[in-house]
């Protein structure tokens, strides 16, 4: 009898324990549910804060770059006007004078104003990594391909526009480079230009936008870089190589890499291009096409031979870069997705503000005016 009572008591205790366990489990489930709801609320609040921060950041950057363009353009035109007023009247500005007038307002006036506007924006300089030499070589090959393809597209569109108006489209920048002494070209095109542009369009811009997604930062950097040239001849290849420069900086966070790339590309497109053009002048081409062994031998100077070797190397690099762009570009992954924005939200946050709209509009207007001015 006692055993039976003990068993009943044990069963009752077990039932009570089971009920208590069910209560605890139920409470834990309720607590977990509330915690999940709280996490979702925090995520929503965080997402909202990210959107607010992104909208503010891209808006301020838009106004900063709009001011950068307007101030540099106005001061450059003012400098040209004053030069004509107080200089030798009727004389065309030399290539070196054009470089000085273009760069000094940019360095001394527009750039400080840009820094002043964005100085309070938070920047992200984390994520510094070493980028291997093979990746850099691949990026260089792709830059060469993009440079030539972009140049062909820009020149082709300019020619089409010229044909529409029954005029010839001239690349004034190429004329300036051809008519400037080598020292001026090296100082302004090969050295100072890349340093300034990489600091502005890679270091300053990407450091303040990469937290909203590497893809957004890379594309915006390239787009603003291409538009800033305000020249149809340059826009397409500037945008294309801007993507590569931005990728290099985002992956390494070392501005020296993209500056070096920019310097090399500008050196090849200016100094080397001029030397190749001078070596293959009309007289040399005529001799080479004559079929006369003596004339051909006379035309094959060391400069012509080196230029021919350079051209062959560039052809090989071009096709290697083309293959990499077609096959290997998918391997160039950007790891950080950034804030949880949809594609539609990204476009609205990055470009759907007055600052960016005014910057893009100003650059497009100047591009149209420049294109029309190059028709003759």
Secondary structure, 3 states (H helix, E strand, C coil): CHHHHHHHHHHHHHHHHHHHHHHHHHHHHHHHHHHHHHHHHHHHHHHHHHHHHHHHHHHHHHHHHHHHHHHHHHHHHHHHHHHHHHCCCCCCCCHHHHHHHHHHHHHHHHHHHHHHHHCCCCCCCCCCCCCCHHHHHHHHHHHHHHHHHHHHHHHHHHHHHHHHCCCCECCHHHHHHHCCCHHHHHHHHHHHHHHHHHHHHHHHHHHHHHHHCHHHHHHHHHHHHHHHCCCHHHHHHHHHHHHHHHHHHHHHCCHHHHHHHHHHHHHHHHHHHHHHHHHCCHHHHHHHHHCCHHHHHHHCCHHHHHHHHHHHHHHHHHHHHHHHHHHHHHHCCCCCCCCCCCHHHHHHHHHCCHHHHHHHHHHHHHHHHHHHHCEC
